[in-house]
């Protein structure tokens, strides 16, 4: 079928292969020239919309082999509004060129003029608009309204960031795209013919009132549209979809407020009601000032946990358990700031060293520790699940007879997670419930930012016994203690002697071999002292004598060849000859 583009034609239906209208004789094909100077031919298939300034057609591009569908908007301004309509047409064409980059806004494919009419070609969105969906399926559920808000608000945020006000948000201009399985991302915002480009200052200026009156904000009715005017229209759209009642009937003009709740078939949550009421405020200062502000309300950013408090480590015992009542987690009227929390003092008494983390069932360990630590705060049960590799879900069940300030428990949980050393942990989802009810009464998401991860990695290093000892080599206290020990001087003398003898005479002729022999001496001495007592005085005297002999008597020549290898073995095993069984 071919549809005639002449707005005055009384019988626009024609055969699919006709080139001229059989009723009025007008051309049935629209021709335009693309940027590549190739002719593009459009044939009208169906009239899909009509307004004061023009009509919208479904067309096919016959210059393409697969004849893809497109949408063409025809403008035929008349009378005193002709100039304004022409400006709007040119403005929409330019705006769609930029806004069409968004995947949920139709792409602008070109515009041209023919037979005194202007035409704008757009991408065809296959689907039904929300007005059609409302008519077919009835009122929308709260869940569907949440989906609409989460899907459309990012589009409006993009539009407003490009300094454009849509000015005609309504169910007819929101299309649910077919053939998509995603619940979010399938709504498309169309018809930017009424859109306004904001230039200069932010103060609204009086202009032409454009838009659908039932969905239009009060300031827009006076020709002073602002960005939040679109949010008002979206709020009206939502309550219309929730009630299937015309917007004019949802407003009580006598009281000057919206009474949409009186027409609901099923009540909505307080959270959704609050958001819609704020979007519908007549005064712009009482309304959300941006789409981003509503999105922050719907999806608040996770609480970024500052650097989690670390553990105080004793070099002799390794890990230390937390005291039963650390001072920083006592209940307080305000939410504690983790970054201001000091580390709890550690008892001087020795405690058994914890098994290596790889031997522990981390999930059960966390559940048990949190269960014990949170009982004084009204938590009767704690369950921990690892749904993803880098995410934990912690469910806190409280006694129904005792209220809990969940946010005050966040630093405790953060501290314990650091204590349990969970590798690759990035997110922790917290749920607060009453006696295992299905719906949580409190939720929060803890996310470890880069600073927290680095700090926790440092804590893991500090908790490692060997790394802790290695770190001590850089402290002045360590060396001041070592120089007071006879064993320190014994080792120093032995290393000096071995380097002196073997640095150029051993078979490999590399100084590094002298350090290898010295390392062997240390290893044997360490093993001997585990089971026997080492006669340090005698060993010290022997090494001193050998050092003097090889130095003064120039006996380094004996360290050559096979004798040097035997001598190296004797030096390594020397502590064995100066050990004695403990009595």
C-alpha positions as CSV (number, residue, x, y, z in Angstrom):
1,X,0.0,0.0,0.0
2,X,1.1,3.6,-0.7
3,X,-0.1,6.4,1.4
4,X,-0.5,9.9,-0.1
5,X,1.5,12.7,1.6
6,X,-1.0,15.4,0.5
7,X,-2.7,16.6,3.7
8,X,-5.8,17.7,1.7
9,X,-6.3,14.3,-0.1
10,X,-9.6,12.7,0.8
11,X,-8.7,9.2,-0.2
12,X,-4.9,8.7,0.4
13,X,-4.9,4.9,0.0
14,X,-3.2,3.7,-3.2
15,X,-1.7,0.5,-4.6
16,X,1.8,-0.5,-3.5
17,X,3.4,0.1,-6.9
18,X,1.7,3.4,-7.8
19,X,3.7,6.5,-8.4
20,X,0.9,9.1,-8.3
21,X,-2.2,9.3,-6.1
22,X,-5.2,8.1,-7.9
23,X,-7.4,10.6,-6.1
24,X,-5.5,13.9,-6.1
25,X,-2.6,13.2,-8.5
26,X,0.1,14.1,-6.0
27,X,3.5,12.3,-6.1
28,X,3.5,9.2,-3.8
29,X,7.3,9.0,-3.7
30,X,9.5,11.4,-1.7
31,X,13.0,12.0,-3.0
32,X,16.0,13.3,-1.2
33,X,19.7,13.5,-1.8
34,X,22.0,12.1,0.8
35,X,25.5,13.4,1.7
36,X,27.0,11.0,-0.8
37,X,24.8,12.5,-3.5
38,X,22.8,9.3,-3.9
39,X,19.1,9.6,-4.4
40,X,16.9,8.2,-1.6
41,X,13.3,7.4,-2.3
42,X,10.7,7.0,0.4
43,X,7.2,5.5,-0.1
44,X,4.5,6.1,2.6
45,X,3.0,3.0,4.1
46,X,0.8,4.2,7.0
47,X,-0.2,7.4,8.9
48,X,0.9,6.8,12.5
49,X,0.4,10.3,14.0
50,X,-1.1,13.7,13.4
51,X,-0.7,17.0,15.3
52,X,-1.2,20.8,14.8
53,X,2.0,21.3,12.8
54,X,2.2,18.1,10.8
55,X,1.9,14.4,10.5
56,X,4.0,11.3,11.0
57,X,4.3,8.4,8.5
58,X,5.7,5.0,8.5
59,X,7.7,4.7,5.2
60,X,10.0,2.4,3.4
61,X,13.3,3.4,1.8
62,X,13.0,1.9,-1.7
63,X,16.6,2.8,-2.5
64,X,17.7,0.1,-0.1
65,X,17.6,-3.6,-1.2
66,X,15.9,-4.7,2.0
67,X,13.5,-1.7,2.0
68,X,14.0,-0.9,5.7
69,X,11.3,1.0,7.6
70,X,11.8,4.6,8.6
71,X,9.6,7.3,10.2
72,X,9.0,10.6,8.3
73,X,7.6,13.7,10.0
74,X,5.9,16.0,7.6
75,X,5.5,19.7,8.6
76,X,3.0,22.0,7.0
77,X,2.9,25.2,9.0
78,X,0.0,27.5,8.4
79,X,-1.1,31.0,9.4
80,X,0.6,33.0,12.1
81,X,2.4,29.9,13.5
82,X,4.1,29.1,10.2
83,X,7.4,30.9,11.1
84,X,7.5,29.3,14.6
85,X,6.8,25.9,13.2
86,X,9.6,26.2,10.6
87,X,12.0,27.2,13.3
88,X,10.9,24.2,15.4
89,X,11.4,21.9,12.4
90,X,15.0,23.1,11.8
91,X,15.7,23.0,15.5
92,X,14.5,19.4,15.9
93,X,16.6,18.3,13.0
94,X,19.7,19.8,14.5
95,X,18.9,18.5,18.0
96,X,18.2,14.9,16.8
97,X,21.6,14.9,15.1
98,X,23.2,15.1,18.5
99,X,20.6,13.5,20.8
100,X,20.2,10.5,18.4
101,X,23.6,9.3,19.5
102,X,21.8,8.0,22.6
103,X,20.6,4.4,22.1
104,X,17.2,5.2,23.5
105,X,16.5,8.2,21.2
106,X,15.7,7.8,17.5
107,X,18.6,8.5,15.1
108,X,18.1,11.4,12.7
109,X,18.6,10.1,9.1
110,X,18.2,13.4,7.3
111,X,15.7,16.2,6.4
112,X,14.6,17.8,3.1
113,X,11.9,19.9,1.5
114,X,9.5,18.8,-1.3
115,X,6.4,20.4,-2.8
116,X,6.4,23.1,-0.1
117,X,6.5,20.7,2.8
118,X,9.4,19.9,5.1
119,X,10.3,16.3,6.0
120,X,12.4,14.9,8.8
121,X,13.5,11.3,8.5
122,X,14.1,9.3,11.7
123,X,14.9,5.8,12.8
124,X,11.8,3.6,13.1
125,X,11.3,2.1,16.6
126,X,9.4,-1.1,16.4
127,X,7.1,-1.3,19.4
128,X,4.1,0.2,21.2
129,X,3.9,3.4,23.1
130,X,2.8,3.4,26.8
131,X,-0.6,4.8,26.0
132,X,-1.3,1.8,23.7
133,X,0.1,-0.5,26.4
134,X,-2.2,1.1,29.0
135,X,-5.2,0.7,26.8
136,X,-4.4,-3.0,26.1
137,X,-3.2,-4.3,29.5
138,X,-4.7,-1.8,32.0
139,X,-3.1,0.0,34.9
140,X,0.6,-0.4,35.5
141,X,1.9,-2.0,38.6
142,X,4.4,-0.3,41.0
143,X,7.1,-2.5,39.6
144,X,6.5,-1.3,36.1
145,X,6.6,2.3,37.3
146,X,10.0,1.7,38.9
147,X,11.2,0.3,35.6
148,X,10.0,3.3,33.7
149,X,11.7,5.7,36.1
150,X,15.0,3.8,36.0
151,X,14.8,3.5,32.3
152,X,13.7,7.1,31.3
153,X,15.6,9.2,33.9
154,X,19.0,8.5,32.4
155,X,17.6,9.5,29.0
156,X,16.4,12.8,30.4
157,X,19.7,13.3,32.1
158,X,21.4,13.0,28.8
159,X,19.0,15.3,27.1
160,X,19.3,17.9,29.8
161,X,23.1,17.7,29.8
162,X,22.9,18.7,26.1
163,X,20.9,21.8,27.1
164,X,17.6,20.5,25.7
165,X,14.2,20.5,27.3
166,X,11.8,17.9,25.7
167,X,8.6,19.8,26.8
168,X,6.3,17.0,25.7
169,X,6.8,14.0,28.0
170,X,3.6,11.8,27.8
171,X,2.7,8.1,27.4
172,X,2.4,8.5,23.6
173,X,6.0,9.7,23.3
174,X,7.5,6.8,25.2
175,X,7.8,3.6,23.1
176,X,8.6,0.2,24.5
177,X,10.9,-1.4,22.0
178,X,10.0,-4.9,20.8
179,X,12.5,-7.8,20.6
180,X,14.4,-7.0,23.7
181,X,14.8,-9.2,26.8
182,X,16.3,-6.5,29.0
183,X,13.8,-4.9,31.5
184,X,16.0,-1.8,31.6
185,X,17.0,-0.1,28.4
186,X,14.0,-0.9,26.2
187,X,12.1,2.4,26.4
188,X,12.7,5.0,23.7
189,X,11.9,8.7,24.0
190,X,10.5,10.1,20.8
191,X,9.1,13.3,19.3
192,X,11.5,16.2,20.0
193,X,9.4,18.5,17.9
194,X,8.5,20.6,20.9
195,X,12.0,20.5,22.4
196,X,13.7,23.7,23.4
197,X,17.4,24.4,23.3
198,X,18.5,26.3,26.4
199,X,21.1,29.0,25.7
200,X,22.6,31.8,27.8
201,X,21.6,32.1,31.4
202,X,19.6,29.6,33.4
203,X,16.6,32.0,34.1
204,X,13.5,30.9,32.2
205,X,12.3,33.4,29.6
206,X,8.7,33.7,28.5
207,X,8.0,32.0,25.2
208,X,5.4,30.0,23.3
209,X,3.5,27.4,25.3
210,X,4.1,24.0,23.6
211,X,3.3,20.6,24.8
212,X,0.3,18.5,25.9
213,X,-1.7,20.6,28.4
214,X,-2.7,17.6,30.6
215,X,1.0,16.7,31.3
216,X,2.5,20.2,31.2
217,X,4.1,21.9,34.3
218,X,2.6,25.2,35.5
219,X,5.7,27.2,34.5
220,X,5.6,25.7,31.0
221,X,2.0,26.7,30.6
222,X,3.3,30.3,31.0
223,X,6.0,29.8,28.4
224,X,8.8,29.5,31.0
225,X,9.9,25.8,30.7
226,X,12.9,24.7,32.7
227,X,14.6,21.3,33.0
228,X,12.4,20.2,35.9
229,X,9.4,20.8,33.7
230,X,10.2,17.4,32.0
231,X,10.3,15.8,35.4
232,X,6.9,17.2,36.2
233,X,5.5,15.7,33.0
234,X,7.1,12.4,33.7
235,X,5.5,12.4,37.2
236,X,2.1,13.1,35.6
237,X,2.7,10.3,33.1
238,X,3.5,7.8,35.9
239,X,0.3,8.6,37.9
240,X,-1.8,8.4,34.7
241,X,-0.3,4.9,34.1
242,X,-0.9,3.9,37.7
243,X,-4.6,4.9,37.6
244,X,-5.7,5.0,34.0
245,X,-7.5,8.2,34.9
246,X,-7.0,11.4,32.8
247,X,-4.5,13.7,34.5
248,X,-7.0,16.6,34.7
249,X,-9.2,14.4,36.9
250,X,-6.3,13.5,39.2
251,X,-5.8,17.1,40.3
252,X,-8.1,18.8,42.8
253,X,-8.3,22.4,41.7
254,X,-10.2,23.4,44.8
255,X,-7.4,22.3,47.1
256,X,-4.6,22.8,44.6
257,X,-3.1,19.4,45.0
258,X,-2.9,16.0,43.3
259,X,-5.3,13.3,44.6
260,X,-4.0,10.4,42.5
261,X,-3.9,8.0,45.5
262,X,-7.7,8.1,45.7
263,X,-7.8,6.4,42.2
264,X,-5.3,3.6,42.9
265,X,-6.5,0.0,42.6
266,X,-3.6,-1.1,44.7
267,X,-1.6,1.1,47.1
268,X,2.0,1.9,46.3
269,X,5.0,2.1,48.6
270,X,5.8,5.2,50.6
271,X,9.1,5.6,48.7
272,X,7.5,5.7,45.3
273,X,4.7,7.9,46.6
274,X,7.3,10.4,48.0
275,X,9.2,10.5,44.7
276,X,6.1,11.1,42.6
277,X,4.8,13.7,44.9
278,X,8.0,15.6,44.7
279,X,8.1,15.4,41.0
280,X,4.5,16.8,40.9
281,X,5.3,19.9,43.0
282,X,3.9,23.0,41.4
283,X,6.7,25.2,42.7
284,X,9.9,24.4,40.9
285,X,12.0,25.0,44.0
286,X,10.1,22.2,45.8
287,X,10.6,19.8,42.9
288,X,13.6,17.7,42.0
289,X,16.0,19.9,40.1
290,X,17.4,17.2,37.9
291,X,16.9,13.7,36.7
292,X,20.2,12.8,38.4
293,X,18.7,13.8,41.7
294,X,15.9,11.4,41.3
295,X,18.3,8.6,40.3
296,X,20.4,9.2,43.4
297,X,17.2,8.8,45.4
298,X,16.2,5.6,43.7
299,X,19.7,4.1,43.6
300,X,21.8,5.7,46.3
301,X,25.5,5.4,46.0
302,X,27.0,2.7,48.1
303,X,28.6,3.7,51.4
304,X,32.3,3.7,50.6
305,X,34.0,2.2,53.6
306,X,37.1,4.3,54.5
307,X,40.2,2.5,55.5
308,X,39.2,-0.4,57.7
309,X,40.9,-0.4,61.1
310,X,43.8,-2.9,61.1
311,X,45.0,-5.4,63.7
312,X,47.7,-4.9,66.2
313,X,50.2,-7.7,65.7
314,X,52.5,-9.2,68.3
315,X,55.7,-10.6,66.7
316,X,55.6,-13.6,69.0
317,X,52.0,-14.7,68.6
318,X,50.9,-13.4,65.3
319,X,47.2,-12.7,65.1
320,X,45.5,-11.2,68.1
321,X,41.7,-11.6,68.7
322,X,39.8,-8.5,69.3
323,X,38.9,-7.5,72.9
324,X,35.4,-8.4,74.0
325,X,34.3,-4.7,74.2
326,X,36.5,-2.5,72.1
327,X,35.8,1.1,73.0
328,X,35.1,2.4,69.5
329,X,32.0,0.2,68.8
330,X,30.0,1.3,71.8
331,X,26.5,2.5,70.8
332,X,26.3,6.3,70.2
333,X,23.6,8.6,69.0
334,X,25.6,9.4,65.8
335,X,27.0,7.2,63.2
336,X,30.7,6.6,64.0
337,X,33.4,7.7,61.5
338,X,35.6,4.7,60.8
339,X,38.5,6.9,59.8
340,X,38.5,8.4,63.3
341,X,38.5,5.1,65.0
342,X,41.6,4.1,66.9
343,X,42.8,0.6,67.0
344,X,41.8,-1.3,70.2
345,X,44.5,-2.0,72.7
346,X,45.8,-5.6,72.8
347,X,46.2,-7.5,76.0
348,X,49.8,-8.3,77.0
349,X,49.0,-12.0,77.7
350,X,49.9,-14.5,75.1
351,X,47.2,-16.2,73.1
352,X,47.4,-19.2,70.7
353,X,48.3,-18.3,67.1
354,X,45.5,-18.7,64.7
355,X,45.7,-21.3,62.0
356,X,46.8,-20.1,58.5
357,X,43.9,-18.5,56.7
358,X,43.9,-21.3,54.0
359,X,42.9,-23.8,56.7
360,X,39.9,-21.9,57.8
361,X,36.4,-22.0,56.5
362,X,36.2,-18.2,56.0
363,X,32.4,-18.0,55.6
364,X,31.8,-19.9,58.9
365,X,34.5,-18.0,60.6
366,X,32.9,-14.6,59.6
367,X,29.4,-15.8,60.7
368,X,30.7,-17.0,64.0
369,X,32.7,-13.9,64.8
370,X,29.9,-11.5,63.7
371,X,27.3,-13.5,65.6
372,X,29.3,-13.1,68.8
373,X,30.2,-9.5,68.3
374,X,26.7,-8.3,67.3
375,X,24.6,-10.1,70.0
376,X,24.9,-7.1,72.5
377,X,23.3,-4.9,69.8
378,X,20.2,-6.9,69.3
379,X,21.3,-9.2,66.5
380,X,20.1,-12.7,67.2
381,X,21.4,-14.4,64.0
382,X,23.9,-13.7,61.3
383,X,24.2,-15.5,58.0
384,X,26.9,-15.0,55.4
385,X,26.8,-16.1,51.8
386,X,29.3,-15.6,49.0
387,X,27.1,-15.2,45.9
388,X,30.0,-14.0,43.8
389,X,33.7,-14.4,43.9
390,X,34.3,-10.8,45.1
391,X,31.0,-10.1,46.9
392,X,29.5,-11.2,50.3
393,X,26.0,-11.0,51.4
394,X,25.6,-10.6,55.2
395,X,22.0,-10.9,56.6
396,X,21.5,-9.5,60.1
397,X,18.3,-10.8,61.9
398,X,17.2,-8.8,64.9
399,X,14.9,-9.5,67.8
400,X,11.5,-8.0,67.0
401,X,11.3,-6.6,70.5
402,X,14.5,-4.6,70.2
403,X,15.3,-1.9,67.7
404,X,18.7,-1.9,66.0
405,X,20.7,1.1,64.6
406,X,22.2,-0.8,61.7
407,X,24.5,1.9,60.5
408,X,26.3,1.8,63.8
409,X,27.2,-1.8,63.1
410,X,29.0,-1.0,59.8
411,X,32.4,-0.2,61.4
412,X,32.2,-3.4,63.4
413,X,31.5,-5.5,60.3
414,X,34.2,-3.7,58.4
415,X,36.7,-4.3,61.2
416,X,35.9,-8.0,61.3
417,X,36.2,-8.5,57.6
418,X,39.7,-7.0,57.7
419,X,40.5,-9.4,60.5
420,X,39.3,-12.4,58.5
421,X,41.5,-11.5,55.5
422,X,39.1,-12.1,52.7
423,X,41.1,-11.9,49.4
424,X,39.6,-10.2,46.4
425,X,36.7,-8.9,48.3
426,X,35.2,-5.8,46.6
427,X,31.6,-5.5,47.8
428,X,29.6,-6.4,50.9
429,X,25.8,-6.3,50.7
430,X,24.2,-5.9,54.1
431,X,20.6,-6.8,54.8
432,X,18.7,-6.1,58.1
433,X,15.6,-8.2,58.8
434,X,13.2,-8.9,61.6
435,X,13.0,-12.6,62.6
436,X,14.0,-13.9,59.1
437,X,11.2,-12.0,57.3
438,X,11.5,-12.2,53.5
439,X,11.6,-8.4,53.0
440,X,14.6,-6.7,54.6
441,X,13.9,-3.5,56.6
442,X,17.4,-2.1,55.9
443,X,19.9,-2.6,53.1
444,X,23.3,-1.2,52.5
445,X,26.2,-1.8,50.1
446,X,29.7,-1.5,51.3
447,X,32.2,-1.1,48.5
448,X,36.0,-1.2,49.1
449,X,37.5,1.6,47.0
450,X,41.1,1.6,45.9
451,X,42.4,3.2,49.1
452,X,40.7,0.6,51.2
453,X,42.1,-2.3,49.2
454,X,45.6,-0.9,49.4
455,X,45.3,-0.4,53.2
456,X,43.9,-3.9,53.7
457,X,46.7,-5.4,51.6
458,X,49.1,-3.6,53.9
459,X,47.3,-5.1,56.9
460,X,47.7,-8.6,55.3
461,X,51.5,-8.0,55.0
462,X,51.7,-6.8,58.5
463,X,49.8,-9.9,59.7
464,X,52.4,-12.1,58.0
465,X,55.0,-13.2,60.6
466,X,58.0,-13.4,58.2
467,X,57.2,-10.1,56.6
468,X,56.8,-8.5,60.0
469,X,60.3,-9.7,61.0
470,X,61.7,-8.5,57.6
471,X,60.1,-5.1,58.3
472,X,62.0,-4.9,61.6
473,X,65.3,-4.8,59.8
474,X,64.5,-1.2,58.9
475,X,63.9,-0.1,62.5
476,X,66.5,1.4,64.9
477,X,65.2,-0.6,67.8
478,X,66.0,-3.9,66.1
479,X,69.6,-3.0,65.5
480,X,70.1,-1.5,69.0
481,X,69.0,-4.8,70.4
482,X,71.2,-6.9,68.1
483,X,74.5,-5.2,68.8
484,X,74.1,-6.1,72.5
485,X,74.1,-9.8,71.6
486,X,77.3,-11.9,71.3
487,X,75.6,-14.0,68.6
488,X,75.3,-11.0,66.4
489,X,79.0,-10.3,66.5
490,X,79.7,-14.0,65.9
491,X,77.7,-14.0,62.7
492,X,79.2,-10.8,61.6
493,X,82.7,-12.2,62.1
494,X,81.9,-15.4,60.3
495,X,80.5,-13.6,57.3
496,X,83.5,-11.3,57.1
497,X,85.9,-14.3,57.3
498,X,84.1,-16.3,54.6
499,X,84.0,-13.3,52.3
500,X,87.7,-12.7,53.0
501,X,88.6,-16.3,52.2
502,X,86.3,-17.4,49.4
503,X,85.6,-14.2,47.5
504,X,88.3,-14.9,44.9
505,X,89.5,-18.4,45.6
506,X,86.5,-20.7,45.4
507,X,85.9,-22.7,42.3
508,X,83.1,-20.4,40.8
509,X,85.3,-17.3,41.5
510,X,82.2,-15.2,42.4
511,X,81.8,-13.2,45.6
512,X,78.2,-14.3,45.8
513,X,79.4,-17.8,46.7
514,X,80.8,-16.4,49.9
515,X,77.4,-15.2,50.9
516,X,75.9,-18.6,49.9
517,X,78.3,-20.3,52.3
518,X,77.5,-17.8,55.0
519,X,73.8,-18.4,54.5
520,X,74.5,-22.2,54.9
521,X,76.3,-21.5,58.2
522,X,73.3,-19.5,59.5
523,X,70.9,-22.2,58.5
524,X,72.9,-25.0,60.2
525,X,73.3,-22.8,63.3
526,X,69.5,-22.1,63.4
527,X,68.7,-25.8,63.2
528,X,71.3,-26.7,65.9
529,X,69.9,-24.1,68.4
530,X,66.4,-25.6,68.0
531,X,67.4,-28.9,69.7
532,X,70.8,-28.2,71.4
533,X,72.6,-25.5,73.2
534,X,75.3,-23.8,71.2
535,X,78.6,-23.1,72.9
536,X,78.9,-19.5,71.7
537,X,82.1,-18.6,73.5
538,X,84.1,-21.6,72.0
539,X,82.6,-21.0,68.5
540,X,83.4,-17.3,68.7
541,X,87.0,-18.1,69.8
542,X,87.5,-20.6,67.0
543,X,86.2,-18.3,64.3
544,X,88.4,-15.4,65.6
545,X,91.5,-17.7,65.5
546,X,90.7,-18.9,62.0
547,X,90.2,-15.3,60.8
548,X,93.6,-14.2,62.2
549,X,95.3,-17.3,60.7
550,X,93.9,-16.7,57.2
551,X,94.6,-13.0,57.5
552,X,98.0,-12.7,59.0
553,X,99.5,-16.0,57.7
554,X,98.1,-15.5,54.2
555,X,96.6,-19.0,54.1
556,X,94.0,-18.1,51.4
557,X,96.0,-20.2,49.0
558,X,94.6,-23.3,50.8
559,X,91.1,-22.3,49.8
560,X,91.8,-23.2,46.2
561,X,90.6,-26.3,44.4
562,X,89.2,-29.3,46.2
563,X,90.5,-28.2,49.5
564,X,88.4,-25.0,49.2
565,X,85.3,-27.0,48.7
566,X,86.0,-29.1,51.8
567,X,86.8,-26.0,53.8
568,X,83.5,-24.4,52.7
569,X,81.7,-27.5,54.0
570,X,83.5,-27.4,57.3
571,X,82.6,-23.7,57.8
572,X,78.9,-24.4,57.0
573,X,78.8,-27.4,59.5
574,X,80.9,-25.7,62.2
575,X,78.0,-25.1,64.6
576,X,77.4,-28.8,64.8
577,X,80.9,-29.3,66.5
578,X,80.1,-26.7,69.1
579,X,76.6,-28.0,70.2
580,X,75.8,-29.9,73.3
581,X,72.8,-31.7,74.5
582,X,70.8,-29.8,77.1
583,X,71.2,-31.3,80.6
